Amino acid sequence: MNLKPLLLTLSIAFPVFASDNQELEVLHWWTSGGEAAAVDSLKQKMKEEGRPWKDFAVAGLAGESATNTLRIRALSGNPPDVAQIKGPEIQEWGTAGFLTDLNDIAEEQRWSRLVPSRVADYLKVNDKFVAVPFNIHRVNWLWANPEIFEKAGAKLPETLDDFFVAAEKIKTAGYIPLALGNEPWQETTLFESIALAVMGSDQFRKAFIEGDSEALSSDKLRESLEIFRRMKQYTDADAPGRNWSDTTSLVIEGKAAMQMMGDWAKGEFIAAKKQEGTDYVCIPAPGTANQFSFNVDSFVFFKNGDPDTIKSQKALATLILEPEFQKEFNLTKGSIPVRVDMDMTDFDGCAQQSMEAFLRAAATDNLVASLSHNMAIGRASQIAMFDVISRFYENDNVDINETMRHIRAAVLADKL
């Protein structure tokens, strides 16, 4: 459903909002583990500046619950002062006139120099910054158990062909080659890495971001789906309904050799006291060494008529991109700083490798917004895409031509 007309109507009816108190109300969905610890550091820094933070944390459904709550609050004329929003939804709220222009802070801190343009584009409306980014998550990672590879006589895969050679050896040795939970978003994360490898950055963008009909009916998309379905034989029978962290545990416990998952998986290995390079390795998803599929967490600031609230909003926006906070937040959360000038000495090997890949991809125009994490497409398209990809993967009788038509419809769903 396209909410722009409704949002625009409400933005006219309630052009400026006023807070009931001096606390800065912040809506977000960081409620567990490293996420909660990371946001606590931000609360503490605001407290040190004498700017109280009223937490409005909404857990569930990877941010969907928080987004639904935000819509209800905003459409009733009572939005929070700050909200966690990302991807195309930033443009939706900004175009409707709800969001504060952050260009003065962006110019002072030189955001255009600090943040690559492919990322900055998602933070702007009418070429003005309306959102501030916290971090960069790389989605196209492969996490592997090196002991299983050694026992199976297999090599870590650099290409998709390498993957199938390794998977066959690992399966023969009695291990699960590929850990995957049959949840739609996990399946789409796997499909995303395959499509990025097969289609390349340019055609991937044309298909899933621009909605180009030729790219969405191409042989490369068909090949991506064929490879995606072929990988199913290397997963296990207990995959249906298994969550992502339990899936990661299969690799940690030496039951599965590989998982294709974003860098948040690293936290599970760390929590299990596993050592990078010995107990696990992180490498780019096969065929995507030169590409970087990104997911960005960001805050937006709703227009407000109270001078003290406006000062607190600006203080928070300024704080987020300060080097000290970028380091502290991302060390805790497991992501990497969004700033391209950060010293990565204190970060682990996977994070350092991720930053190197991020800078390389930015220089070669191989930064690509994630399809599976609300960056490349909006929420309506995302929900439809999950359904299409999941049905194709889980049911071998679903026709590939029909699936390609449904993928096109899903990409265009946000425009309906």
Backbone hydrogen bonds, N-H to C=O, Kabsch-Sander energy under -0.5 kcal/mol:
donor,donor_aa,acceptor,acceptor_aa,energy
3,L,1,M,-0.7
7,L,3,L,-3.1
8,L,4,K,-2.8
9,T,5,P,-1.9
10,L,6,L,-2.1
11,S,7,L,-2.4
12,I,8,L,-1.5
13,A,9,T,-1.8
14,F,10,L,-2.7
17,F,303,K,-0.9
24,L,52,P,-2.5
25,E,23,E,-0.8
26,V,24,L,-0.5
26,V,54,K,-2.4
27,L,25,E,-0.5
27,L,82,V,-2.8
28,H,26,V,-0.5
28,H,56,F,-1.6
31,T,29,W,-1.3
35,E,32,S,-1.4
36,A,32,S,-1.1
37,A,33,G,-1.9
38,A,34,G,-2.4
39,V,35,E,-2.3
40,D,36,A,-1.8
41,S,37,A,-1.2
42,L,38,A,-0.9
43,K,39,V,-2.1
44,Q,40,D,-2.3
45,K,41,S,-1.7
46,M,42,L,-2.1
47,K,43,K,-2.3
48,E,44,Q,-2.2
49,E,45,K,-1.0
50,G,47,K,-1.9
51,R,46,M,-2.4
54,K,24,L,-2.6
54,K,52,P,-0.5
55,D,53,W,-0.8
56,F,26,V,-2.4
58,V,28,H,-2.7
59,A,57,A,-0.5
63,G,60,G,-1.0
64,E,61,L,-2.1
65,S,60,G,-1.4
67,T,63,G,-2.4
68,N,64,E,-2.4
69,T,65,S,-2.1
70,L,66,A,-2.4
71,R,67,T,-2.2
72,I,68,N,-1.9
73,R,69,T,-2.5
74,A,70,L,-3.1
75,L,71,R,-2.6
76,S,72,I,-0.9
77,G,74,A,-1.7
78,N,73,R,-2.9
81,D,25,E,-0.8
82,V,25,E,-2.1
83,A,300,V,-2.2
84,Q,27,L,-1.9
85,I,83,A,-0.7
85,I,298,S,-1.4
89,E,86,K,-1.1
90,I,87,G,-1.9
91,Q,87,G,-0.6
92,E,88,P,-1.7
93,W,89,E,-2.3
94,G,90,I,-2.6
95,T,91,Q,-2.9
96,A,92,E,-1.2
97,G,94,G,-1.6
98,F,93,W,-1.8
100,T,301,F,-3.3
102,L,129,F,-3.1
106,A,102,L,-2.6
107,E,103,N,-2.6
108,E,104,D,-1.8
109,Q,105,I,-2.6
110,R,106,A,-0.7
111,W,106,A,-2.5
113,R,110,R,-1.3
114,L,110,R,-1.7
115,V,111,W,-2.7
119,V,116,P,-1.2
120,A,116,P,-2.8
121,D,117,S,-2.4
122,Y,119,V,-1.5
123,L,120,A,-2.0
124,K,121,D,-0.8
125,V,128,K,-2.4
128,K,125,V,-1.3
130,V,123,L,-2.9
131,A,123,L,-1.2
132,V,299,F,-2.3
134,F,297,D,-3.0
135,N,297,D,-0.7
136,I,336,I,-2.3
137,H,295,N,-2.7
139,V,137,H,-0.6
139,V,293,S,-2.9
141,W,139,V,-2.2
142,L,283,I,-3.1
143,W,259,Q,-3.2
144,A,281,V,-2.3
145,N,257,A,-2.2
148,I,145,N,-0.6
149,F,145,N,-1.5
150,E,146,P,-2.3
151,K,147,E,-2.4
152,A,148,I,-2.3
153,G,149,F,-0.8
153,G,150,E,-0.7
154,A,149,F,-2.6
163,F,159,T,-1.8
164,F,160,L,-1.7
165,V,161,D,-1.8
166,A,162,D,-2.7
167,A,163,F,-3.1
168,E,164,F,-1.8
169,K,165,V,-1.6
170,I,166,A,-2.5
171,K,167,A,-2.5
172,T,168,E,-2.1
173,A,169,K,-1.6
174,G,171,K,-1.3
175,Y,170,I,-2.1
176,I,255,K,-2.3
178,L,234,Y,-2.5
179,A,258,M,-3.7
180,L,178,L,-0.5
182,N,239,A,-2.4
183,E,181,G,-2.4
186,Q,183,E,-0.5
187,E,183,E,-2.4
188,T,184,P,-2.3
189,T,185,W,-1.8
190,L,186,Q,-1.9
191,F,187,E,-2.4
192,E,188,T,-2.6
193,S,189,T,-1.6
194,I,190,L,-1.8
195,A,191,F,-3.0
196,L,192,E,-2.4
197,A,193,S,-1.7
198,V,194,I,-2.5
199,M,195,A,-3.0
200,G,196,L,-1.4
203,Q,199,M,-0.6
204,F,200,G,-2.2
205,R,201,S,-2.4
206,K,202,D,-2.4
207,A,203,Q,-2.4
208,F,204,F,-2.7
209,I,205,R,-2.1
210,E,205,R,-2.5
212,D,206,K,-3.4
216,L,212,D,-2.1
217,S,213,S,-0.6
217,S,214,E,-0.8
218,S,215,A,-1.1
222,R,218,S,-1.7
223,E,219,D,-2.7
224,S,220,K,-2.1
225,L,221,L,-2.0
226,E,222,R,-2.2
227,I,223,E,-2.5
228,F,224,S,-2.3
229,R,225,L,-2.4
230,R,226,E,-2.0
231,M,227,I,-1.7
232,K,228,F,-0.5
232,K,229,R,-1.0
233,Q,230,R,-0.9
234,Y,231,M,-2.1
235,T,232,K,-1.9
239,A,236,D,-1.4
241,G,182,N,-0.7
242,R,239,A,-2.1
247,T,243,N,-1.6
248,T,244,W,-2.3
249,S,245,S,-1.8
250,L,246,D,-0.8
250,L,247,T,-0.9
251,V,247,T,-0.7
251,V,248,T,-0.9
252,I,248,T,-2.1
253,E,249,S,-2.9
254,G,251,V,-1.1
255,K,250,L,-2.7
256,A,250,L,-2.1
257,A,176,I,-2.6
258,M,177,P,-1.1
259,Q,143,W,-1.7
261,M,141,W,-0.9
261,M,259,Q,-0.8
263,D,138,R,-1.7
265,A,262,G,-2.0
266,K,263,D,-1.3
267,G,264,W,-1.1
268,E,265,A,-1.3
269,F,265,A,-1.1
270,I,266,K,-2.3
271,A,267,G,-2.5
272,A,268,E,-1.5
273,K,270,I,-1.9
274,K,269,F,-2.6
277,G,280,Y,-3.6
278,T,275,Q,-1.3
279,D,275,Q,-2.8
280,Y,275,Q,-1.3
281,V,144,A,-2.0
283,I,142,L,-2.4
285,A,140,N,-2.1
287,G,158,E,-2.7
288,T,285,A,-2.2
291,Q,288,T,-1.7
292,F,366,N,-2.2
294,F,292,F,-0.7
294,F,368,V,-2.5
295,N,137,H,-1.9
299,F,132,V,-2.1
300,V,83,A,-2.6
301,F,130,V,-0.6
302,F,81,D,-1.7
303,K,98,F,-2.7
305,G,17,F,-3.7
310,I,306,D,-2.2
311,K,307,P,-2.1
312,S,308,D,-2.1
313,Q,309,T,-2.6
314,K,310,I,-2.4
315,A,311,K,-2.2
316,L,312,S,-2.3
317,A,313,Q,-2.6
318,T,314,K,-2.2
319,L,315,A,-2.1
320,I,316,L,-1.8
321,L,317,A,-0.7
321,L,318,T,-0.5
322,E,319,L,-1.6
326,Q,322,E,-2.7
327,K,323,P,-2.3
328,E,324,E,-2.3
329,F,325,F,-3.2
330,N,326,Q,-1.8
331,L,327,K,-2.2
332,T,328,E,-1.5
333,K,329,F,-2.4
334,G,330,N,-2.0
336,I,136,I,-2.2
338,V,134,F,-0.6
340,V,114,L,-1.8
342,M,339,R,-0.7
344,M,342,M,-0.6
347,F,344,M,-1.7
352,Q,348,D,-2.5
353,Q,349,G,-2.5
354,S,350,C,-2.2
355,M,351,A,-2.5
356,E,352,Q,-2.2
357,A,353,Q,-2.2
358,F,354,S,-2.5
359,L,355,M,-2.6
360,R,356,E,-2.2
361,A,357,A,-2.7
362,A,358,F,-2.2
363,A,359,L,-1.9
364,T,360,R,-1.3
365,D,362,A,-0.6
366,N,361,A,-3.2
367,L,361,A,-0.6
368,V,292,F,-2.8
368,V,366,N,-0.5
370,S,294,F,-2.4
375,M,370,S,-1.3
376,A,370,S,-2.8
382,Q,378,G,-2.4
383,I,379,R,-2.5
384,A,380,A,-1.8
385,M,381,S,-2.8
386,F,382,Q,-2.6
387,D,383,I,-1.7
388,V,384,A,-2.2
389,I,385,M,-2.8
390,S,386,F,-2.5
391,R,387,D,-2.2
392,F,388,V,-2.0
393,Y,389,I,-2.2
394,E,390,S,-2.6
395,N,391,R,-1.5
396,D,394,E,-0.5
398,V,395,N,-1.8
403,T,399,D,-2.0
404,M,400,I,-2.2
405,R,401,N,-1.8
406,H,402,E,-2.1
407,I,403,T,-2.4
408,R,404,M,-1.9
409,A,405,R,-2.0
410,A,406,H,-2.4
411,V,407,I,-2.6
412,L,408,R,-1.7
413,A,410,A,-1.1
415,K,412,L,-1.5
416,L,413,A,-1.4
